[in-house]
Amino acid sequence: MATNGELESDVREELAWDPRVDAREIVVGADHGRITLSGSVSSEAARAAAAAAAARVLGVRSIENHLLVMDPFEQQQHGPRVPPATSDKRRVTDVLRYAASA
């Protein structure tokens, strides 16, 4: 089984490979095969494509998709909705905080 760091790296590579996804605004977390995606994407299609890309990675057992859909202009003006965090608990807190402020 891959380590959490290896899974995160593999998922980031898969996201970067998928032309439907702009991986620059996506934060990937891993915990024993459970992948958490947070940050922002430009459409529901990109949100679904990001989850599908993560699911293609060997060792991924489940995906928590916390990606927020933002208008591309809004992304340019305000940057990513969820800043990189150091833990899953912090990522969830960040997502909730940003969602409440929107």
Secondary structure, DSSP 8 states (H G I E B T S, - for coil): ---HHHHHHHHHHHHHH-TT--GGGEEEEEETTEEEEEEEESSHHHHHHHHHHHHTSTT--EEEEEEEE--HHHHHHH--SS---SSHHHHHHHHHHHHHH-
